[in-house]
Amino acid sequence: MNYQLHLLGHVHLSRDGVPVPVSRKTLALLAYLTLERVPHHRDHLASLLWDNASALLNLRVELTRLRQQGIDVIPARTAMLHVQLPTDVAAWQTGGDHVTPDTLNAWLAPLRGPPLSGLDDLGSSTFRSWLDHQRDQLNGRIEQHCAQVARRLHQHGHADAGSLLRTRLAELDLVLAPEPLPEPRPAPVPPREPWAAQGATLRRLLQHAHHEPQCVFVWGQRGSARSLVSSVAPAAGWKVIQLQDTPQGDHLIQLLLRHLIAGVPAADRAAHDAAVASAASDQRLDVLLGLLSNQTQPVLLALHDLSEIPAWLGTALSLLMDASVPLLVVVSPTTAGLLGGTSLPALDWSRVHQLTLPPLSRADVAQQLRAAHPDAEAGHVHGWAARITQLSEGWPPYVAALLDAPALTHRLPAELGTRIRSQYGSLDAALHQQLAHLAQVQGPFTAQLATTLLGDRGLHAVHAGLAMGLLAHASPHDHVQFPALTGAHDDADAGLTFRSEVVRVALAGGVAPDERQRIRRALAAALLPTRPAMALHYARRVHDPELTARARAALPDTRALTWQRVVPGVARPGPVGPAPDQPRSSTTPNGYRLDWQGATLDVVRRGPTAPPPRLDVTFGTVTPGAWSVALRVDVFRPAADVLLDTPCYAFGLQVGRGPLLAYAPEATPVVLAAPDDRHEEHVYHDGLPLGQDILLSGRHDGPPGPLRVSFHAVDVACTIHALHWNGADLLRGHQPAAGRNLQTSPQP
């Protein structure tokens, strides 16, 4: 008899192709032993699958049932259990090597849901963590193998296969993995240091701080300031003390004093220890100044992730800045509102500086890739860099992990998830849990929904998340003005969202699978009256037929959209030049990241599986005339399993209140109907190729109006190389040679 363990979709066992009815615990046991590939002791397996005192007895019962059914895949009467069953994963991968366009749908048929489905609420937390890891591994194999099949079929002239594969993977919240870069040379050129300009500024501040104390506020992603300080100060001969903010100010001072005691000459440490031990609370700042004056090295003191400046720290800053010691104080706040507080003393602001550490851009990542892969083709490097930037949100540790990864996947590496969660380890445990529960929400939410999920603790969690910079107020549309890349964001907007999708995913990953399912069920019920499409999404995730049927019944009517096939021209971007001295960067509340490099505009977003917001980038007023845009789209993911009221697209262009010209790699054929439906006025184009430099062109014959370039996708990475209107290059801010039919802001 031939047994096979099916891991793609819902886990089950078959014998000679016929399903065999066995318990879910037995399936969990078989899956664990098969994927582990090594024998495990009964005690370990029992505690893994049954988190109670009868675990061993329960294991014996399951093994006895297997033997009674004639299923002899596990040896009897042995302490170490081992099984190696054939799986459908291996058969599915082998089939992919021979799939044709005619058999592609049949080959994709086993992908009916996430791998290892049906086991999420079983066993101990250790087993559930193992299950999440194995599912990530299988998802990665699925993405990579689908990408290989897509490339092979594309090489044989079947370009539409890629669109079908992307659509099917999007239904599983997966993406096609890009083609890997060639192996780096044995001794690659060292990559350029991130934030080279900011590093040079910090070195200059260290030189000034040798003569009189300086203070610098560093703005950026959590951990960025710590990375910058670590890369610059020790090499300059400074003693570095980096402390994380904590609600217990007294504890922070004590920790700082202990660090400083370690920096005084050894013969003096006992006396300083005694002084610290005997000092009253109001004397500790005097002790602090005494310790600073006895250091053998100049001191850089960094205080990270401050959401406010408490009174004691304001007083300390005032004393430290007046001290006659070599000292640089680095403060990395979580919100811009920190400087508006009343706790800041009357400092000498000529010695208070500010540094911004923007996320790494696609150009930054491409420069590192070119250093490591000098022989790689330029377009290949561009695509790989765009994908890394989009996945990582430009966070340097994530970028570094992806630069070394053999393949790019959508899942956050476990070690980075742990690192992000640890950054919030000083939070009250209850608040940490509340924020992790809010992180289960895909897309924007309201304070009312937070209260529904968390009870009377919901508003407290929302206010704390806003204060820490974790959450932001967000509207359904993001608006940005070019070239300033600034927009008006109203903190009265009722919508709330996590500022970073990477952080949201990390926090959500700290919740046990059964608790996640409970929250999803609660979300489905809560959103049923107001957002039935999202209610349907959550109901499907918890496999609740009754709730799924109710959500379907609550959906409004749908309507079909007409899409036109686009046949773009071929664009040939110029050679890669040096980055401008002052590139501009901004991130909208809904997570769209814009980088203007002077000649190119990059727009990237990594978003949750929910109807995405639209981003409008407004240029000056244009008059009738010819237009063209050279661009490249490397990432595009619509909300595939959520019905939308507006179709997703990778690039759009609109003048005033005229029709929108939208372009997407694949069509959104059906949308939810709305009373103010204006889709018939817009023109939607599908077939936009991914990973190619293309040229779109047309003519505007309508009335003058502001030009808006827009983006509307869950995930997107788009680079605009050139945008011309009546011969004027809008990205470089040129006015037309005649007619002055373009009005833009002056060049920065």
N, C-alpha and C positions, 0 to 999 in steps of 0.2 A: 504494500500500500504506500502511496506517495502522499506525504503531508506537505502542506505549504502554509506558512504564516503570512497573512495579508496585513501589511502595515500602512499602505497607502489608503487614506480615508479611515473608515471605521475598522478597527482591528477585529479580525476573525480568523478561524482556522478552517482549512478545507482538506478533504481526503479524496484523492483522485478527482479533484475538481468540484466536489460536492461539499457545501458548508457543513461543519460539524458543530452541533450545539454544545458549548462549554461555558462555564461561568466567566464573568469578567475578571475575577481574581486569577483564574487559571490562565486567561489570555495575558494578563499583566505579568504573571510568572514566566510564561513562555517568551514573551517579548523581551523581558529583562535578560533572561539567560541567553537568548539568541543574539541580542545586540551586544551583550557584554563579552561573549565569546570565550569566557573562562569559567571554571567551576566555582560555585559559591556554597558556603556552608549553610545548612538548614537554618541555623539560628539567625544568621544574617538575613536570609530571605524571609523568614517569618516576621522578624521585627520590621523589615522594610514594607511588607504588604499588610500587616495587621498591627496596628499601634495599640495593642491591649495585652492583658495577661494571658490570654488563651491563644497567642499567636502560633506557637508550635503545634497545638492541637488543630487549629484551623488549617495549617499547612498540610498536616497528615490527612485531614479529611479531603482536601482538594486533590492530593496525589492518589488517594484511594478511589475517588470518583473517576479520575482519568483511567486508572487500570480497569475499573468496572466497565467502562465504555470501550475497552479494548484498545485504548490509545497508549501505546507503550514507548513513547518518545523519551521518557525520563527513566533512567535506571532505578530499580527498586532497592531498598535496604542499603542505601549508601548515605554517609553524612554529607558528602560533597555532591551537589546536584549540577548537572551539566546537560545542555541540549543545544544542538545546532541545526535548526530547521531551515530549509530553503524559504526565501521570502519573495514576495511579489516585486520588491524593489529591484532585486538583481534581474529578474525576468523583464521588468519594465525598462530598465536601462539597456539591456541587450536588444530589446525590440526597437529602441530608439535609433540604434545604429543602422537599421534597415527600413525605417519608416519612409513612406512616400506621401505626396499630397493627398492621395486617395485614402491612405490608411491613417492619416494624422489624427482625425477625430477619434477613431477607435483606440489609438495609442494613448490619447489624452483621457479616455473614458475613466480609468481607475482614479483619476485625481478629482474625486467627488467632494472632498473636504480636507481639512488639515490632516497630515499623517498622525497616526497613533491616536485617533479620535476614540472616545468612549472610555478612556482610562483616567480622565482628569481628576475625578473626585475619589480615587481609590488610594489606599495605603497611607503611609506616613508622609510628612513634609519632605523627608529625604527622597522618597520615591517620586514625589511630584516634581521636585527640582530636577531629578534625573530625567524625568519624562520631558520637561521643558527643554533640557539640553539636547536630548536625542531628537526631539521634534525640530529644533533649530538645525541640527546636523542634516536631517533628512530633507528639510526645506532647501538647504544649501545645495545638496546633491540634485534636487529637482530643478532648481534654477539653473545650475551650471549645465545639466544635461539638456534641458530645453534650449539653452543658448547654443550649445553645440549643434543640435538638430536644426535650429533656425539658420545658423551660418551655413551648414551643409546644403540645406534646401535653397538658400539664397544664392549660393555659388552655382546651383544647377538651374537658376532662372525662376525660382518659385518665391518671389519676394513677399507674396501675401501670407505665406506661412508664418512669418514673424508676427504679423498683426494678430492672427488667430492664437498663437502661443502667448503673446502679451495679454490678450483678453482673458484667456483661461487662467493664467497665473494671477492676474489682477483680482479675479474672483476669490482666490485663495490668499490675497494680500501678499503676493510674491511678485518678483520682477525678473525680467531676463537679465542674466549676468553679462556684463560686457566682455569682449574678447580680451584675454590677458595680454599684458605687455611682454615684450621679449625679456629674457633673463638679463639682469644687469651685468655689466662688466665686472671682472673679479675685484677691481679696485676702483669703485665709482668715485667721481668727484664729490667732495662733501657738499651737501645741499646748503643753500643760502639760509642763514639763521632767520627764523620768523621775527617780524617786528624789528628789522635792522635799524630803522630810523629811531624807533622808541628806545632801543637798546643804547644807541649813541647818545640820546638825550639823557638817559639814566646815568651813563658814565660821566657826562658833564656835571650832572647834579652831584654825583659822588665827589668830584673834584671841588665843587663849591662847598660841599658839606664838610670838607677837611678844615675850612676856615671858620664857618659858622653854620649852625644847624639849618637844615632845609626840610620841608615837608612836601610830599607829592601825593595827590589823589590819582589813583589809577583805575580807569573805567574799562570794563571788559567782561568776558565770560568768566564764570567762577573758575578759579584755578589759573587763569591767565597771568594775573599779577604775580602769583607765586612762581610760575615758570619763568617769567622775565627776570625777577629778582635772583632766582637760582642760577640763571645763565650768565648774569653780569657781575653781581657783587662779590662772590667768593674769588673770582679770578682777579678782581681789583684789590684783593687783600683786606676785605672788610669782614668783620664778624657779623653773621646774618642770624637774626632771631625772627622767625615767622610764627605768628600766633593766630589761631582761629577765634573769631568772635564767640563769646559765650555770654549768656544772660547774667552769670555770676561775675561781676566786675572784680570783686575781691580775689576770686580764684585766678583771674587773668593777671592781676598785679603780682600775686604770689609766684605764679609761673614765670613771669618776666624777671622778677628778682632772682629766682633760682638760676635762670639762664645767665644772668649777669655775674652772679657769684662765680660761675664756672670760668668767666673770662678775666678774673683778677689774678695777680700773682699767687702761686700756691701758698706762700707763707702767710698771706693776708686773708685766706678764705675763712678760717675759723672765726676771726674777729667779725667779718661781715656776716657770717652765719648767725652769730650771737646778736648782732645789731638787728638783723631781719626778724629773728625770733622774738625780741623784746619790744619791737616797734609797735606802737598803737596804730590803729587804722589811719588816723590823720597825720601820722609821721612817715608813712611808707613812701610818699613821693619824695621826701627829703632823703630817705635812704636810697631811693632810686637814683637821684642825682649824684649822690656820693659814689655809688657803684659805677656809674657811667664815667666819672672822672678818674677811676682807677683801672679802666680797661686797658689791656695790652694791644688791642686793635681798635680802629674806628668801628662804630656800631651802626648797622642798618636794622631798624626795628620795623617790622611789617605787621600790620593788623588787618586781617582779611575778612571779607564778607560781612561788613558792618551794615546793618539796616538803619541804625541811628547812632548818634554820638551822645552817649550818656554824659551827665554833668561831670563825673569824676574824670572822664577821658578828656573833656574840654579843658579842665583845669590842668591836667597832666601835659597836654599839648602846649599850653601857654608857658608852663615852666620849662619844658624841654626845649622849646624854640629860643628861650632866653639863656640857656646854659652855654657855658664856654667849653664845649667839648665837640669833637668831630662826630656828627650824628645826622643820619637821614631817616626820617619817619615816613613810611609808605602806608597809606590807607587805601584799601580797595573796598569801596562801598557796593551795595547791591542795588541801590536806586539813586537816581539823580536828585531826589528830594532830600537826600541827607544833608547837603550843603545849605538847605533852606531852614534848618533847625536853629533853635536859639541857644544850643549848648556850645556853639563854637565861640571861643574867646576872641578878643580883639587882637588877632595875630598880625604880624608884619607880613602882609600879603605879597610883598615883593619876594618873599622866600617861600611862598606857597605856590605850588605848580600843579598842573593837571596833565595827565597822559591818557590817551585813549588807545586801547589795544583791540582793534577790530578783529572779527573772525578772519581766518585765513581765506583769501579769495581764490578763485579758480586760477588766476595768473600766478599767485604764490605757490600753489600746489604744482602747477605745470612746471614752474622753474625747478622745483625739487625733483620732479620726475625726469626732466631733461638732463639734470646733473647725474642722476642714477642710470638713465637709459639714453645715452647720447645718440645711439643708432636708431632709436624708435622713430617712426614716421610722425610728422607734426600733428596730423589730424587724429592719429591714435592717441598721442599724448594729451591732446586737447580733450578728447572724449573721456579718457580715464580720469583726468583732473576734474572735469565737470562732475563726474559721478561721485568722486571722493568728496568734493566740496559739498555736493547736495546731501550725501548721506551723513556727513560729519557735522554739518552746519558750521564748518570752518573751525571747530574746536581742535586745537593742536594735538592733544593726546589721541583723539579719535583719528585725525589725519595721519598721525605717525603709525597707528595700528593698521590703517588701510593701505598705507604705502608699502608695508611689509606683507600684506595679505596676498595669498596666491589667487584669490578670487574675491569679488565684491558682492556682498549680500546685504539685504535690507535690515538684517537683525543686528541689534546692538551687541557687541562682544560682552560676554558675561563679566569679564574683569573690569570693563569700563562702567557697566551698570553698577557694580559694587562700589567702584570709586565715586561715582556721582552720589549714590545713596549715603556714602560715608561723609560726604561734604555737608550733609544735613544731620549728621549724627549728634550734634550738640542740641538739636531741638528737643523739646518735651516729647516723650514717646507718644502721647496721645495725639499731639499736633502732627507729628511725623506720619502716624497712621491715617489721620484724616486727609492729609495732602495726598498720600498714596492712594486712598480711595477716590479722591477727586480725579486723580490721574487716570482712572479707568474710563473716564468720559472721553469719547472720541469727538473732537471738535469743540466749538464754543458751548458754554453753559451759562446759566443765570444763577444769581444768588439764591433764588427760590429753589432751583434744582439742587444746589448744594445743601440747602436746609432739608429738602426731601430725603437726600441720601444720608446726611449726617445728623439730622435732628437739630436741636438748639445749638449744637457746636458748629453748624455749617457756616454761619456768618463770621464767627471767630476765625475759622480756617481760611475763609476768603480774605479777610482783612490782613491776616498774617502773611498769606501768600502774596498779596499786593505789596505789603511792606518789604518783603524779602526780595521782590523783583521776580518771583517765580511766576506770578500771574500778571496779566495785563488786561485793561479794558480794550475791547475790540468791537468794531462795527462790521457789518456784512461786506463792506467795501474798504479797501485800502487805497488812499489817494496820495501820490507823490508828485512833486513838481521837479521838472528837469531844468537846469542841471544841478540845482541845490540838493536834490534827493531828500527833501524835507517834506513833511506833510502835517496836516492838522489832525491830531488824535485826541478825541474828547474823552476825558476820564468819567464823563457822565453816561457813556454808552453802557447799556444794560448787559451786553455780552461780555463774558470773561473767557480767557483762554490762557493756556500755558505759553509763556514766551518761547520756550524751546521744546520742540518735539522730542529731541534726544533726552532731555531731562524728564519729560513726561513719561516716556517709555521706560526709563530707568526706575523712576519712582513706582510706576505701575508694576514693574517686574518684581518688586519686593513684597507683593501681596500673594498669599497662597492661592492656588488654582481654584479651590472650592469657594473661597471668599470672592474671588473675581467673578465666578459664575453667579453668586448671590447678588453682587452689585449690578451685573449686566441684566439680571432678571428685574431688579428694582428699576433700572433705567428704562427698560422696555415698557414697564407698566406706567412709569411717570411721564414718558414722552408720547404715549399713545394718543392723547387728545390733541396735542399741539404739533408734534413732529413725527407723524406715523412712519415716514420713511426710515428715520433713525430707530424708531421702536422696532420696526421689522428687522433691521440689522442686528440689534441686540437679541431679539427673540430667536433669530436663526443661530446666533452664537451659543445660546443655552439649549438649543435643540428642544424647544417647547412648542409642540404642534398647536396647542390651543391659543397660546399667546401670539404665535406666528399668524394664525388665521385671523385673529382679531386685528392685528396690525395691517394685514392685507386689506381687510374690509374697510379700514379707516382711511386708506389711501384715496386721494382725489383722482379724478380721471386723468388719463395720460393722452398725449398726442404725439404723433410721429413728426419728425423733422426731416426736411430734404437737405441732403448734403451733396455738394459738387466735388468731383475729383480734381485735385489740384495737380498741375504739371509744372513744377518750379524749374527755373533755370539753374545753371551751375554757377556758383560764386567762387572766386579765387581770392581768399583773403591775403593781404600782404604779408611780408615776413614778420616774424615776431620781433618786436623792438623792446627797448628797455621800458620799464614801468615809469609812469610820470612821477614827478617829485611829490605831488599832492593828489593821489587818487582819492576818490570820494566813495564812501560806503555808508549804507544805512540798512536797518532791518525794521520792517513794519510790525505792528502788533500781531498780525496774523502770520508772521513768520516768513514773509517774502524778503529775501536778501538781495540788495542791489549793489553792484560794484561798477563804478565808472572809471575806466582806466585812461580816459582822455580820448581814445580812439574806439573803444569797445564798451558796451554795456552788458554786464552779466546779470541775469536774474535767476535765482535758484530758490527753491522751497522744498522742505521736507515736512509733510503734514500728516495729520491723522486721517483715518478712513472715515470721512464725513464730507458732506457737501462743502467744497472749498470756497473761500472768499475770492473775490475778484480784486486784482491789483490794476489800477489805472496810473500810468506815468504820463503826465500832461506836459506837452511841449508848448511852444508859442502858437499864435494864431496863424493859420495857413489859408491861402486862397486857392481857387481852382488851378489844377495843374497835374503834371505827371509826378509819380512817386515811385520809389524802389527801396527795398530793404534787403540787405545781405545778412543772413543769420544762419544759426546752426542750433538745432535742438538735440540734446543728448539724453535727456530724461523726460518722460511724460507718463504720468499715471493719473487717470481719472478715478473718481469714486465708483469703481466698477459694480459693487454689489449694493449700492445705495441709489435709489431713484432720485433724480435731481429735477429742480424746476428750471435750471439753466444749464445748457451743455458745457462740458469742459473743453478747453482748447489750450494750445501751447503758445499761441501768439495771436493778437488781435489788433486791428487798426480802425479808428473811428474819428470822424471830424464832426465836432459839435454834436448836434442831435441827429445826425445822419445815421445810416445803417452801419452796423458793425460788420467788418470783414474778419472772420475768425478762421484760423487754420489749426488743424489737429492731425496727429498721425493716424488716429482712428475715430470713427464717428460715434456720437452718442445718439442712437437712433430714436429713442423715446424719452420724453421728459414729462414731468407732471404739469398738467394744464393749470393756468392761473388766470384770474379775471382780467388782469392788465397785460395779457400775453402779447409781446411785441416780436416774437421770434420770426414772424413772417417778414418783418422789415430787415432782418439781418441775413447775411449770406455766410453759410458755413461750408468750409472746405475740409475734406479729409484727404488722406494719402500723403501728408507731410512726412518726408523721410527722416528717420532718426540717424544721427551721427554723420550727417553730410552738410557741407557748406552749400547753401542754396540761395537763389535770388527770387524774390517775389516782387511783382511790379504791377502798376495799374494807373488809373487816372481818376482824380476827383473832380467832378463837374458840378458839385453842389455849392451852397453858399459858404462863405468864409466861416471859420470857427476854430476853436482850440483843437489841436491834434492830440489824441490820446492813443497811446500804445498800451495794450492790456494783456493780462495773463490770468488764466483761470484753471487751476489744476491742483490736485492733492500734492503731487510731486512734479517738479519741473526744473530743468536746467537749460536755459536758453542764452546764447550769446549773440548779440546784435553787432555785426562788424561795421555796418554802414547804414545810415538812414537818410535818404535824399528826397528832397521835395523841391521841384522846379530847379534842380541843379544845386541847391544848397545842402551842405552836409550838416544835418542837425546835431549829430553827436559831437562835432567839433565846434558848434556854435556859430558857423559862418552865416552871414546875411546873403541873400541872393544878389547876383551882380546887377540885376535891373528889377524894377518894380517893387522892391522892398516888401514882398508879400509874406515875409516871415518875421515874427517878433519873438525874440528869445531874451532870457536874462543875460546880462553880460558875462563874459568868461570869468571863471574864478581866478 
